[in-house]
Amino acid sequence: MSLSKHQQLATSQSLLVIGHWSLVIELDYLVIGHVTRDLVDGAFTVGGTASYAARTARALGCRVGVITSASPDLDLNGVLDGVMITRFPAATTTTFRNIYGTDGRRQVLHGVAETLVPAMMPPNWRAKIVHLGPVARECDPALVDVFGDAFVGLTPQGWMRRWDRAGRVSCCQWEDAEPLLARADAVVLSDEDVEGDEALVIRYAAQTRLLVVTQAAMGCTVYVAGQARHFPAPAVPEVDPTGVGDIFAAAFFVRLQQDGDPWTAARFANCVAAHSVTRVGLSGTPGPEEVARCGRGLEG
């Protein structure tokens, strides 16, 4: 891989390393997907599953890495502090305009960065948890097999989106779902992703080890081993729901990988995600105090 194509930023040490890979990097949590520019009311903030999930995993005490693509002018300083980043340059950063109304969220896509493929994966990175988090079809499905026996978590929303020439985003069928579901250790999607199609949810649940469907303020339903259990979310005043599904997923994957109990993981992730909607944007990602409080809540 040429030097112009490869950049690794270790923000925890404010160190830019450019060159060939040598030392093995052991990560607890690796998220692969685009960081984004999210436009609301003319202003923008950094977003994307990669940002929300990485910050959440970091708050949970994980050593975190991100593999992404964005234009060089996107400033990630202060956004992913303490996270190791492999960032591939692109002509544009994936950009969404989010429009919230009484009928939910509408999105318009204004550009997409580079596709992330297996050849881009740093050969010396190892991870306990690999989270494939596409937002705009940017993750090559072949990535699911790159990291050996790592725990693989999927948030497939970006494979379940299409957009027209004007960039208007709508739901679509998830292509190549079956092999991805078969490999995944856990899959988290929203009822919005499947447009409330319960038959589709049941079909996906039968094809994977564990499926979680998040249901906004109502909480989530976990499907595993032929069982389905609903877990209500704590009631909180909602300020901004952006990124809540990614925060839930990261909390769920980490807890599940640690103790193997999907019911406990769901209760924990519900708690962490509920607090996130009380703040705006990335400020909604949890702090250590919230994580600890949600952990203590499981003991009651």
C-alpha positions, 0 to 999 in steps of 0.5 A: 500500500502506498504511503499516500494511501495510508494514514494512521492517527493515534489521537491518544498520543497526538501522533501521526504515523505514516508508513509500513505496519510493524507492531501488532496492535491489540484492540478491544473494539474496532469499528469499520464505517464512514465518519460523516458530516451531519447537517441540521439547520445549516450547521454540521457536526461529525457523526456516523456509526464509526463516531458514535460507536467508537466514543461509546466503546471508549467510555466503556473502557475499551481500546478502540480503533476506527477504519474509515474514509473521509476528505482530508479537510474533515477535522476529527480533533476532539471527536475521537480522542483516544481512538486509533484511526486508519483514515483513507482520503476521499474527494468528499466526506459522506454527508447527510442532511437530517430533517426531523418532523412529526413523521420521523426523520428524513435524510438526504445524502450529499456525497459518499467517501471511498468504499472500505474493502479487505485490502484496506485493513491493517494487517497488524491490527487484531480486535476482540470485537469487530463492528461493521457499521455502514451508513451508505453501503461503504463496507464491502460485505467481504469484510465480515471474514477478515478478522478470523474468530473475532466477535463480529457485530453488525449494524446493517442500516447502511446496507438497507438504504438506497438514494435517488439522484437528488440524494433522498434516502429510502429503505431497500432490501438488504442484499447479501444478507444471508452470509453476513447474518450467518457469520455475525455473532450479533446484529442490531437494527431498528424497526425503522430499518425494516419498516416495521416488517415483522415477517422480515425480522423473524426471517433474519432472526432465524438466519443469525445467532442473535438479533436485536430490533431497537424500537426508539423510546419503547426499548428493544426486542432480542431474538435468540435461540428461538426466543424473543424478549422485549426490554422497555427503555427508561423514560427520558425527555428526548432532545436528539435521537441521532446516533442512539442506535449506534450507542446502543449497539456498541454498549450491547456488543461490549457487554455481550462479548464480556459475559455472554448474557444477551438479556443483561446486555439488552438492559445495559444498552437500553440504559446507556442509549436512553441517556444519550437522547437527552443531549445533542449529537456526539455529546450524547455519547456516554461518560464513565459515570453514566456507564457505571450507573447503568452497570450498577442498575443491573445489580438491583 
